[in-house]
Amino acid sequence: MGPEDHGGGQPRLRERAATHPGDTLRSEYEQRDGAMLRRVRSQNDRLRFTPLANFTARIVGDLLLDDGEQEQREFAMEAELGGRILVFPVPAAEFGRMNWVLRRLGPQAIVYPGQQQHARAAIQWLSGPIPQERILTHLGWRKQGGSTCTFTRAAPWAPTVPPRECGCSCPPLCSSTGCAPRKI
């Protein structure tokens, strides 16, 4: 976070950081009229709203893509801009930098100057509970939760070990010549 994200310095200790929507305290972030806002209570107890972005977005899934050797994380995103709802993946490594906004939403999407990290935090906090899913992107044998599963084009799991017991999702069948990870 840069100094511009906190009005020139570190937040005072009496200010509350954003709270999760499930907590009893309200978040300092909100979505209103297709925009994300930061709500700050001034010393004279007045609320001030700072626009963060002219779109809304939330993380709707935390995807672990597992090729048998490495795991990569992607976030399934849902964004609304100008009445259009878009659904797309964003690699976790790109999420924090917010470079995905223009690439995925186009030139109409604006993160206001100095608000990049608040926009990121708002998206995370306003997403609520985020389901996590492991997606296997390879074929073959796999130890999963004490069971051995096999993933092939014909049978994505061993007949004796249903996929729910393996605790994973299987890649979809994409053609007779190969397979690919499931896309959002």
N, C-alpha and C positions, 0 to 999 in steps of 0.2 A: 504494500500500500504506500502510496506517495503522500506527501504532506497535503496535496490538494484534495485528497479524499477525506481529510478530517478537518478541513477549514483551517489549515496552517499548523497543526500540531497534533500531539497525541490526545485521545479523548480523555476528558476528566473522569476520575474514578467514580463519581456519582452517576455518570451516564451508564445506562444499561446497554450491553451489546445486544445484537439481534437475538431474539429467543425463537425457539422452534415453535411453529404454529400450534403444536399440541400442548405446549406449556400454558400455565395459567396467565403469565404475563404476555402482553401483546408484542408482536414483532415491531421493530422500528422500520420495517419495510412493508409496502402494500402495493397492490395492483389496482388501478382505477382508470376507467375510460381508456383502456388499451395501452396504458403506460405503467411503468414501474416508478415508484416514488419512495423517497426516504423521509421518514417523519422524525423531526427533532423537536424536543420540548426546550424552549429557551429558559433563561434564568427567571424571567417574569411569568413563567408557567403558560406561555402561549405556544401553540403548535406551529411549526414552520414545515412546509413540504418542499422538498428539493426533487425535481424530476431527474431520474437516472437514465431512462431510455424511453423511446417512443413506441416500444413494443412490450409484450409480456412473453415470458418463457418459463418453462419449468422442466425439471428432469423427471421423466416418467419411467425410466428404467436404468439400472446399473448393470451393464453387461460385461461379464468376464469371458473373453474369447480365449479358449484354451486349445493350443495346437499340439499338446502332449509334451512340449518342452518348455514353452513360455506361456504366460498369461498376459493378455493385453486388456485394458479396461476401456470401455466406451460408454458414453451416456446416451440413452435414447432421449431426445429432446422433443418438446412440443412448444411451438412459438406461435403467437398471433401478432400479425402486423397488418393494419389497414383492413381488418375484417377477414383476412385469410389465415387459415390455420395450416401450419407446416409441421411435418414430423420428419426427423432426420437424426442420424447418429453423429456424435462428436467424440473423437478420441479424448480420453481424460487428460492427456498431456497438453492438448490444445485448449481445453475448457477455461482454465484460469487466465490465460492471456486474452481471451475474448476475441481473438482474430477470426473466429468462425462466424461472427455476426454478419459481416458484409458478404462473406462467401456463401453462407446458407440463406440469409434473408434478403440480400440485395441492397442496392444503394439507398433505398428508402428507410432502412433501419439505422437509427442513430443512438449511440451511447454518448451522452452529453459529456463535454470536456471535464476531466477530473473525476468522473464518476464510474470509471471502468471497474474498479474493485468493489464498489458498492453495488453495481449492477450484478456482478458475479455472486456476491453474497446474497443479494435479494433473490436471485434465481434459486440458489441452494436452499435458503430458509423457507421460501414460499412454495417449494416443491412438495412439502409434507413427506410422509413415509414413501421411500423409494424402493420398489421391489428389486431384488438382485437375482440375476439369472446367469448360470454358467452355460456357455455354448461351446460344445466340442467342435473344432473345425478340422478334425482329422478322422481317418478311418483306422481300424485295427483294435487291438486289445488295450484295455485300460483298467487299472485298479481304481475303484471309486468306492469309498466308504466301506472297505473291507470286502467288497464283492469285485469279481472280475467281469467286466462287460466287454462285448465286442461290438464294434460299429462297422457295418458294411453297407454297400449300396442296397442290397436285397433285404437285409435285416439289421436295422440300426441298433439292436441290442440282442444279447443272448436270450434264447427263449426262456431260460430258467430265471433270468434276472430282468424284470420289467424296468423300464426307464425311471420310474418314480423311485424305485429302490436304489438305483444308481445315483440319484440326486442330480441329474444333469439333463440338458436338452440335447437333441441330436440335430446335426445339420440336415437340411432338407435334401431330398433327391433333386438334382438339377438337370441331369441328362444321363444317357447311358455311357458317356465317356468320362465323367468326372463329377466331383461334388464341390460345393462351396459353402462357406458359413452362411447362416441365416442372416438376411438383411432386414432392416426395419423398414 
